[in-house]
């Protein structure tokens, strides 16, 4: 069974999910997908350019970013661009074999608010993993704030 962890709540993946359209299909025929009505999700592969999706974000309610292996890190950058540069406020979901409980806190710090757990991951351990750390060394997404920031402000040089 597939499990999706949304904002620390576990859900079984259901049939009411928005269809996930690969970015190249959406780019090839955007009017087809816009006119169908209902929720629309887009699937981003690691090599996809987020900029291609930026002009279509108004009709997208879900962006699923692929992590095909634990060593694939381009999705972290894609998430930050979607949240910070392009202002995407819909569901941002990490999917694939690289979505493991030891990476959830880092994914959330980049802006992910939903995680489709890799096969074999313990859903309850994954939920607990989001609360495991209470200190962060660098700023991150406001969707998941640690209790305190290790370095709350950049140290400024003494005035001359």
C-alpha positions in Angstrom: 0.0 0.0 0.0 1.2 3.5 -0.8 1.3 6.0 2.1 1.3 9.7 1.8 2.4 11.9 4.8 0.7 15.3 4.6 1.7 17.9 7.2 2.5 15.2 9.7 -0.7 13.2 9.1 -0.6 9.8 7.5 -3.1 8.9 4.7 -3.3 5.9 2.4 -3.0 7.0 -1.2 -6.6 7.1 -2.6 -8.4 7.1 -5.9 -9.4 10.7 -5.4 -5.9 11.9 -6.0 -5.3 14.5 -8.7 -4.0 12.9 -11.9 -0.2 13.4 -12.2 0.7 14.6 -15.7 4.4 14.6 -16.6 5.7 18.1 -17.4 6.5 17.3 -21.0 2.8 16.2 -21.6 1.5 19.4 -20.0 3.8 21.5 -22.0 2.9 19.7 -25.3 -0.8 20.3 -24.9 -1.6 22.7 -22.1 -5.2 23.5 -23.3 -6.2 19.9 -23.1 -5.3 19.7 -19.5 -6.7 23.1 -18.6 -10.1 22.4 -20.1 -10.6 19.1 -18.4 -11.6 20.6 -15.1 -10.9 19.3 -11.6 -7.6 19.1 -9.8 -4.5 18.8 -11.8 -1.1 17.5 -10.7 2.2 17.8 -12.5 5.1 15.3 -12.1 8.6 16.8 -12.3 11.5 14.6 -13.2 15.0 15.5 -11.9 16.1 16.9 -15.3 12.9 19.0 -15.8 13.3 22.8 -15.7 11.0 24.3 -13.2 10.8 27.5 -15.3 8.7 25.6 -17.9 6.1 25.1 -15.2 6.1 28.6 -13.8 3.5 30.1 -16.2 1.1 27.2 -15.7 1.1 27.1 -11.8 -2.2 28.9 -11.6 -4.0 25.7 -12.9 -1.9 23.2 -10.9 -2.9 22.2 -7.4 -0.2 19.5 -6.9 3.4 19.3 -8.0 5.0 15.9 -7.4 8.8 16.0 -7.5 10.6 12.7 -8.3 13.5 11.4 -6.1 14.3 8.2 -8.0 17.2 7.3 -5.6 18.5 8.6 -2.3 21.5 10.2 -4.1 19.3 12.4 -6.3 19.2 15.9 -5.0 17.9 18.1 -7.8 14.4 18.0 -6.3 15.5 20.0 -3.3 16.4 22.9 -5.6 13.2 22.5 -7.6 11.1 22.7 -4.4 12.9 25.9 -3.3 12.4 27.5 -6.7 8.7 26.6 -6.7 8.0 28.0 -3.2 10.3 31.0 -3.1 10.8 32.3 -6.7 7.5 31.3 -8.2 5.2 31.5 -5.1 3.6 28.1 -5.5 1.2 27.5 -2.6 -0.4 24.2 -3.6 0.7 20.8 -2.4 4.3 20.0 -3.1 4.9 16.2 -2.8 8.2 14.3 -2.8 7.8 10.9 -4.6 10.0 8.0 -5.5 12.5 5.5 -4.0 14.5 8.3 -2.5 11.8 9.5 -0.1 12.9 7.9 3.1 12.2 8.8 6.7 15.8 10.1 7.3 15.3 12.7 4.6 11.9 14.0 5.5 13.1 16.9 7.7 15.4 18.2 5.0 12.7 17.8 2.4 10.3 19.8 4.5 12.9 22.5 5.1 13.0 23.0 1.3 9.2 23.4 1.1 7.7 20.0 0.7 4.5 19.5 2.6 3.6 16.0 1.5 5.7 12.8 1.1 4.8 9.6 -0.7 6.9 7.2 1.2 9.2 4.8 -0.6 8.2 1.1 -0.5 9.2 -0.6 2.8 9.3 2.6 4.8 7.6 2.5 8.2 4.8 5.2 8.0 4.8 5.8 11.8 8.6 6.2 12.0 8.4 8.6 9.0 5.8 10.8 10.9 8.0 10.9 13.9 11.0 11.8 11.8 9.5 15.2 11.0 9.7 16.2 14.7 13.1 14.6 15.4 15.2 17.8 15.1 14.5 21.0 17.0 17.4 23.0 15.8 18.2 24.1 12.2 21.5 25.7 11.2 20.2 27.6 8.1 16.9 29.3 7.2 14.3 27.2 5.4 10.7 27.0 4.4 8.2 28.4 6.9 6.0 25.3 6.4 8.2 23.5 9.0 9.8 25.6 11.6 12.2 24.2 14.2 11.7 25.3 17.7 14.8 27.5 17.4 17.2 28.6 14.8 20.9 27.8 15.7 22.1 31.1 14.1 19.1 33.4 14.2 20.8 36.3 12.4 23.9 36.6 10.2 26.7 38.0 12.2 27.5 41.5 10.9 31.0 43.0 10.7 31.8 45.5 13.4 31.2 49.1 12.3 34.3 51.2 11.7 
